[in-house]
Amino acid sequence: MGKFGLDSKGQVAVTKYHEKHKPAKFDKKQQLEKIRAEYLKKKQKQTDK
């Protein structure tokens, strides 16, 4: 952590901060579903022409 240690109150504040600013977890299933929907839409447009 550095030169100076934190007391328990400071450690709680640090963990709270990091949880708040942690990037959203990447959801692979959701991403695949989104790509699939876009692909199907694109394919549908091609068949309509």
Secondary structure, DSSP 8 states (H G I E B T S, - for coil): --SS---HHHHHHHHHHHHHTS-----HHHHHHHHHHHHHHHHHHHHH-
